[in-house]
């Protein structure tokens, strides 16, 4: 599920389902944020690798231009 929170209030949620396999979460993040601008803060269930964090930072910078 992807929850959207604005000013401390839940403003929306989206539910996705997919096969649970290795690296599915990281693949989902790349695919999702290729089409959606990353928010100022992401709260994730576990840490992600540096390359993915860099990709998300880059995506965020592109949407701020």
BELFENBEL-V838126 format. One record per helix or strand. SS is the DSSP state (hx for helix, st for strand). FROM is the first residue (numbers start at 0). TO is the last residue. If there is no record, write none. Layout:
ss: (SS;SS)
from: (FROM;FROM)
to: (TO;TO)
//
This chain:
ss: (st;st;hx;hx)
from: (1;8;23;49)
to: (5;13;34;62)
//
